[in-house]
Amino acid sequence: MMHHRVLRLTAVLLATALFASCGANPFPPVTVDFGQLTADAPRMISIPLDEKVGQLFVVPARGVYMSEESKDYLTLRHQVVDNHVGGVILFRSNVYEAAVLVQKLQGIARVPLLVSADLEAGLGMRFDEVTYGAWAMAVAATGDPALAERRAAATGREARAIGIGQVFAPVADVNVNPDNPVINVRSFGEDPEDVARYVVAVVRGLQLGQVLATLKHFPGHGDTATDSHRSLASVPADRARLESVELVPFRAGIKAGAESVMIAHVSVPALDDAPAPVLASPVKSPDAIGETLEVVTGAVPATVSVPVVTGLLRKELGFKGLVVTDSMRMGAITSHYEAGEAAIRAILAGADQILISNDTDAAIAAVLAAVKSGRIPEKRIDESVKRILDLKQRLNLYDKGIPFVGKIATIVDTPAIQALEAEIARRSLTLVREEKGALPLQKGTKLLSLVIADEASLNGPTGPLAADLKARVPSVKTVRLDPRSTPEETRAAVEAAKNSDAVLVSLFVRTRSGQGKISVPESGKSALGQILALGKPVVTVSFGSPYLLRDFPDLPTYLCAWGGQDASQTATVQALFGETAIGGKLPITIPGLAKRGDGISRAVQK
């Protein structure tokens, strides 16, 4: 059997070299069978130690045009050819360029690459030119897990068409902390059992789409007020609370067959109270927005915790699939460990994939040295490599094939997918409050559209909101306030409100990884406070965090659209003018202001 495996891998490598040299695309469409593991799957026994270690690392890439002599491509080539990395994660990309890049990288890889992407909100979350879907909390607001499964299946098919085999979704975090700056609408809600229903639906859908589902962020990132992209977050729950809240969706997702689990950079003292070291010269994470370096002391991150990964996830929950770290260049790691030490500790804890090391070359060298010195038993490396290669085999990656060019255009962002995302956006709209007579908006009214955005770099809204409003109210006046706005611009917004019959306030304030907080800019706060005092009809839509109502508890009419995606903007305008019904329900509590399950239903206005 050993001889057979070595020969099989050799044949695969020779065929790969031949195909790469002839420049053709001889590969058939990919199929996958999750039901059985091929008995003669290539094993780590035929791979040298340095290549085995490389299999544990996943490096970032963007699927955009790049010359083969460009720095970005040569860096990727180095990681694939010299470091033998096992995976690539795609960030902001274009569909065709990504497919070309994946095919090219697969052609130069000795062992097939497992390509991954964060696609929590559909393909548009990471790919331009395609529909960007609603966040998880929007899907939960519809009350229909079938939508989650349908969307996940479509996302899986789209991903496979491009060459992606591992999707970092669903988010299994239970968002019980309204001040959570990084999970928020990425979660399906605050009720563990309800979140579990949607997690299971997404796992099933991704499996139907023939990709690996990844539960994240274990053991739960929903009860934190800190963004782990910036610094170490802590979950204050005791073991009993973890069992009844945080772990419920993870248990359900594992039972449903999720093939991978992502570990969070959060400390959970109830599981492991060993103190995390602090570097003498902490490194600011490139994922953190702003110049401030935040260093927080506390217990070790779950990522490097043996009790959390091996003890809880592997032994207690019985998880046998891939364990992937969250990005290792996040502040919760870079403030406490050098790249090599972070990788070593994560592997010793039980991780199979080291995602985006802050210094991949140094981390691989450190892990190799640790194996040679005996600090990491080679058996521990072999365990991870076996899992990785088995899943690559089950995904048929050794065929090196992806549907290409002609097939992509029949799979990605089809009218059916666009219609599905429009349905989710429409059915998720949740009317938390309504002042009598405020809705529907009238096409003959003198309307001010006040856009309050938390990001100064946006020129937006860049989506259809302005155009859709103007199509219904040609005289609409649009005013934008953001962190750059001056007091004069704030006063001008208030004056515009005085000269209007009604004011539509659009809050584009959302969770943004690395920002560390969710907050309405001062210009917007000041203007909205003064406008409310005018006594004019004010309709406010949150195109982001639903918890913003806490900043303005006196808002008379408040609609949650859950995100600023184009589909959500279009659905919102249609609903505001009574052209479509409103029927979403809150999957979370807005403390002191609204309960989970609240939502005013409104029929289509004739």
N, C-alpha and C positions, 0 to 999 in steps of 0.2 A: 504493500500500500504506500509506503514512504517513497519507493522508486516511482510509482505511478504519479504521485503528487508532484514530485520534482519534474518529471517529464511533462506533465500537464502545464505547469507554470512556464517551463522553458518554451513549450509550443506557443503559449499565449504571447510571450515576449517576442518570439521570432515573428509571429504573425503581425503583431503590432508594429514592429520595425518595418516589415515589408509594406504594410498598408500606408504607413507614414511616408515611406520613400516614394511610393507610386502616386501619392497625392490624390487618390480617388476616395470616394465615400461608399465603401462596399458594405456598410453595416446595416442590418435590418432594423426595423422598429423595435424598441425595447419592450419586453414583457416582464412581469414579475409574479412570482408565486410565493405568497407569504405563508402558505400552508405547510411547506416542508423545506428542509435544509438538504441541499445536494450533498450526498455522502462523500464525493471526492472534491469538495471545495478546496481551493488552494490554501495551504496552511503556512504558518510562519516558519515552519521547519526548514523551508528552502530559501529563507531570506536572511542575509547577514544582519548582525546586530545593529549597525548604523541605520540600515533600512527599516528594521523593525521599530526602532525608536522614532524615525521619521514618520511612520504611519500614525503615530499618536498626535501629530500636530496638524492644525488647520490654519491656513493663512488667508488674509483678506485679498479681494480683487474687485475691480470694477469692470463690468462688461461694456467697455467703450472701445472705440478704435484706438489702437496703439501700434506704432511701428515696431517691428521685431528688433530694432536697435534702440528703442526707447528705454529709459531708465526703469519705467514701471514694468515693461514686459521682461526685461533682463532680470529684474528682481524676482518676478514670478518664476521665470525659467530656472533661476538659481535654486529656489525653494523646491521646485518639482524635480529637477534633474540632480542637483547636488545634495540637497537635504532629504530627498525622497519623501516629502510630506504626504500625508495620507488624504488630505482634504483641502478644499478651497471654499470659502464663504463669499458669496457675491453681495456687494452693496450696490449703491445707485448705479443702474445699468440700463442699457438699451437691449431690446429683445434679440435682434439679429446679431449684434456685436457680441452679446453674451454667449449665444449659441456657437458662434465662430470661435470665441476664446476657449470655451469649454472643450470643443472638439480638438482644438490645437493643443491644449494642455494635456488632454487624454492621450493624444498621439505621442507626446514626449515622455509620458509617465511610465516607468517600469511596471508599477502596479496601478491599476485604475484608481482615479481620484473619486472620493465621495464629495460631491458638490452640494453645498447647502445654501440656504438663504432664510432671512427672517421674513415670513409672509403671513403674519398674523391677520392682516387686513387685506389679504389677497395679493395678487402679483403686483399691483400698482404700488404697494408699499415700498418696493425696491426697484421697480422698473418703470421708466418713462414711457409715454405714448400708449399706455393701457389704463383701463379703469382702476381707480383706487377705491377699494371697498371701505365700508364702514368698520369701525372698531368693534371689538368683542362685546362691549357693553351695549352698543346699539342693537346687535343681533339678539342679545338677551332681552332687550326692551320689547321686541316683537312677541316674546313668549313662545317662540316656535323653534325648537332645536332642529327640526327638519331643514330649516333654512341654513343653519350652521353646517349640517352635513352636506347639503347640496353645494354650498359655496366651497367647502373644503375639498370636495371631490373635483370641482372645476379647477381650483387652485393647484391640486396635485397633478392633474392632467397637463395644465399649462407649464408647470415646473418641469415635468419630465420631458416635455417637448423641447425645452431649452437645454436640458442636460442636468437638471437639479434632481438629486435623489433623496435629500434630507431637508425637511422643512422644520424650522424652529418655531413650532406652534403645536398645540394651543397653549395659551397662557392659563395655567391652572391656579394662579394666585387668587385668593379670596380678598377682595378689597374692602376690608373692614375699617380702614383708617382713611377718613375723608381728607386728611392732610398728606396723603401719599403723593409725592411729586412725580413718580416715575411709572407706576402701574395704572392707577386711575381707570380710564375708559378702556385700557387694554385688557382689563379683567371682565369676566362675565357678570360680576356682581359681588354682593356681600353675603349671600346665603350659600353655605358650603354644598348642600345637596343640589341646589339649582345650578351652581357653577359646575358641579360634577356632571350633570345632564348634558350641558353644552360641551364640556371637555370630551366626553365619550362620543358625542355626535361628530366633533371635529376629527377625533382619532379615526373613527370609522370612515369619514369622508376622505381623509388623506390616504387611507389604505386603499379605498376604491380608486383614488387617483394614482396609485402605485408609487407612493413616496413614503418615507419614514416619518412618522409623527414624533414630535419632541415635546414632552411635558416640561413646562418651565414656570417658575424658577424655584426649584426644590431647595428646602422644605417649605417655602412660601415667602413671598415678598410683599404680601398684601397689607401687612400691619406694620409698616415702617413709615417714618416721616423724613427719611433720608434717601437720596438717590445714590445708589451704589456705584454709579458712573463717577461720582465725585469723591465719595468717602464711604467708610465702613458703616453699613446700616445694621441695626439690631432689632430682632424680633423679641418682644418682652414676654411672650406667652409661656406658661408652664406646660408640662407634658400633657396634662389632661386637655388643655385648651388646644394644643397642637393636634391632638387626636380628633377632637370634635369639630375643628375648623380647618386649619391649614392642610392637613393630610388627606382630608376626605376626597377632594378632586384628584389628587395624585393616585390614591388607591384605586379609584374608579378608572382612571386613564390607563393604569398598568393592567388592570383586569381586562380592559377593552383591547389590549394588545399593543399599546404604544411601544415603539422599538427603541426610543432614546429618551433620556431625561437630562435636562440642563440644571446644573447646580448653581444656586445663587451665591453671590458674594455678600451674604448676610451672616451676622453672628447670632447664634441661638443658644444663649447660656444654659437653657434648660437641657440641651442636648450635649453641649461641650463648652465648659466655662474656662478652658485654658486661655490665657491672655495672648492676644496677637502682638507680636513684636512691632516696634516702630522703627523704621529706617533712620539712620543718622542724617541722611540727606534724602528725604522722601521725594518721589518723582511725581510731578503733576500729570494726571492722565490726559492724553490727547482727546479723550471723550468728554472731558469736563468743559462746559461753556464758561468763559470768563477767565480772569487771571488769578483768582484766589485759589491757593492750595489749601485744601481742607484735610486735616489729619485728625481722625477720631480714634480714641483708644477703646478697647473692648475685647470681647472674646474672639477667638479665631474665626475667620470666615468659614462657612459650611464647605466651601470649595476645597479646603485643605484639611478637613476634619474627618478622621477615621471613624469616630462614632456616628457622624451624620451619613457619610457616603457608604462605607462598608457596613457599619452597624445597623443603621436605620433603613436605608434604601435597599441595600443588597440582602441583608439577612432577615430583617423584620418584615419588609414589604415584599421580599422575594423577587426583586427586579433583576432580570437576567440580560437585559439589552445594553445598549451603549450609554455610558455616562459621559456627558460632555460638560466642560466648564463653561460658565459665561465668559465673555471676553476678558482675557487676562491682562489687558491694558487699562482696565477700569480702575478708578482711584481707590476702591476698597481693597485692591490687591497691590497696586504700585506704591502705595504709601507704607506698606508693611513688608514687602518681599521683593528682592531682586528677581529678574525674569527667570533665571535658572532655578533659584530656590523655590519660587512659586510653582514651577512645573514639577519639580521633584516632589514637593509636598502634596500636590494635587494627585499625582500618580500613586504615591504611597497611600493616599486616602481612598483611592479606588477609581479615579477618573480614567476614561479610555481615550478621550479626545481633549487636547489642550487647545482651546480656541483663541486665536489672535494673541499670541505672546507679545509682550512689549519689545522683545528682542529674540526672534525665533532662532537665529544662529547661536546666540549665547545659551538659550534654554536647551536646545538640542545637545550642545556640547556638554552642558552641565548634567543632563540626564544620562548621556553616555558614560561620563566619568563616574556618576553615582552607581550605575550598573556594574562597571568594571571594578569599583572599590567594594562592592557588596552592599552598599547602602540600599539600593533598590535590587531585590532579587530578580534575575532575568525571567524567572517564572511569572513575576508580576507583569512584566512587559508582554510576555507571551499570551497571558490571559486576555489583555486588551487587543493585541494584534489578531488573535483568533476571532474575537467578536467582530472586529472591523472587517476582516476578510470574509467572514461568513456572510455578513450583511451585504457586502459588495457583490458577493456571489448571488445572493438571493435577489438582488436588484439587477442581475444580468449585466453588471458593469464590465465583466470580462469580455463581453461581446463588443465593447467599445463603441456601441452604437447609440445614437440619439436620432429621433425624427428630425429632419432638417429641412430648411428652406421652404419647400412647397407644403410640408406638413404643418409647420409652425403657423402659417396663415389660416389654416383650417381649425386650429386648436386654441390659439391664444386670443383672448379678448373678442370672442365672437358675440354677435347680437344676443344670443341666449345668456351669456355671462353678463353682459351689460344690463339686460332686463332683470336678471336676478339681483344684481347690486342695486338697481333702482328700486326693486321691490323691498329689499331690506331697508334702504334709506327711508322709503315712504312709510313702511309699517313700524319703524322704530321711533318715529317722532312722538314725543311724550309731552303733553300739555299739563304742566304741573299746576299752573294757576291761570285763571282767565278773569279779567275784569269784564263786567257785563257790557256787551256791545263792542268790545275791542276787536273781536273777530267775527266774520272775516274782514280783512282790509278791503276798502272800497277803491275801485279803479279811478273814481273821480276825485279822490281826496288829494289834498296838498300834503305830500308825504316827504318827510326827511328820513333818509337812511343814514344812520350814524354807525359807522364801523369802528369798533374798538379792538385793536390788535396788540398782542403782546410781543410781536417781533418787528423791530424797526426795519429789517432788511426786506420785508415783503412790500410789494407795491399794490397789494390786493385790496379786497380779495381778488386773487388771480383767477378764480373760478367764475361760474355763470351768475352769481348773485346780482350784480349790478345790471347786467343785460336783461335778466329775467324780470327784475323789478321795472326797468324802463319799458319793457314790452307791455306791461300792464298799466303803469303810471308814467306816461311820457314826461311829465313835469317833475318827476322825482329828483330831489337834490341829494347827492351823496357826499358825506363828510367823513374823513378818516382821522382817527387819533391813535397814536402809538407812543412808545417811549421817547421818540424824538420830538414830539409835539410841544410847542411853546404855549405859554399862558394865553397869548394872543389867539392861537388856533383853538384853544379850549373855549375862549369867550365867543369866537366866531361860531362855533358849534352850537352854543347855547342860543345865540341870536338867531341862527337858522331855525332852531326849534321853536322859538317864539313866533316865527313867521309861517309855521306849518300847522296843519290841522291834526296830524298824528306823527309819531316818531317810532320808527323801527330801529331798535338797537341790536346790532349783531356783535356778539362777543366771540372773537376769534382768539381764545385764550385756552391753551391746551398743555397737556404733558409733553415735554420735550426732553429726551434723554440727555443727561449731562447738565441741564439747566439748574436743577436743584430746587426749584420752586415753581408754583403756578400762581401767577398774580396778575391782576388787572393793572395796567399802567396808571400812574397818578393822574395823567391828563384825562383818561377815560373815567376814572372814579369821580373826579371833580365835575366834569361835564354832566355825567349821568345824575349825580346828586342834585345839581342845579336844574336839570331838565325835569326831574320828578317833581320838584317844588313848583313848577309852572302849572301843574294840574292838567296838562294835556294827556290825551290817550298815548300810552307808551307800551309797546309790545317788545319784549326782549327775548332774543334767541341765543342760547349758548351753543356755539359751534365748537365745543370742546368740553371742558370739565363741567359736569352737572352741578358740582358743589359750589359754583360761583354765586348761587342764590344767597349763600351765607354772607357774601360781601355787600349784597343789596337786598336785605330781607323785606323791604317795602315794595319791591317790584310788583305791580298789579297783575301783569300777564307775563308768564315765563314758560318758554318752550325749550325742551332739550332736543337738539339735533345731533349731539354726541361727537361731532367732528366736522371739519371744514372741507371734506372731500366734495368734489363737484356734484356727485349724485345727491349728497345731503343738501347742498345749496339749492339744487333744482327742486327736490322734494319739498323743502321748507317753503319756498315761494309758492308752489302750487297749493300747499296746505293753508298757508296764511290767507290766500284769497278764496278759500273754500272750494277749490277745484278737486281736491282729494280729501279723504277722511283722515282723521287723527285718532289713533287708538293705542299708542304705546304705553307701557307701564314701567315705572321706575324699578330697576333691579337693585337699587341701593337706597339707603336712607340719607336725606339731607338733614342733619341734626337740628331738631327744634322747628323744622319748617315743612318737611314732607316725609312720608313713610314709604318704605319699600312696598311696591304694588300700587301706589298712587298714580293717577293719570286720568285726565278728563277726556272722554271720547266725544268727537265731533264728526257728524256726518257730512257728506258732500252738500254744499249749498247750491241750490238750484238758481 
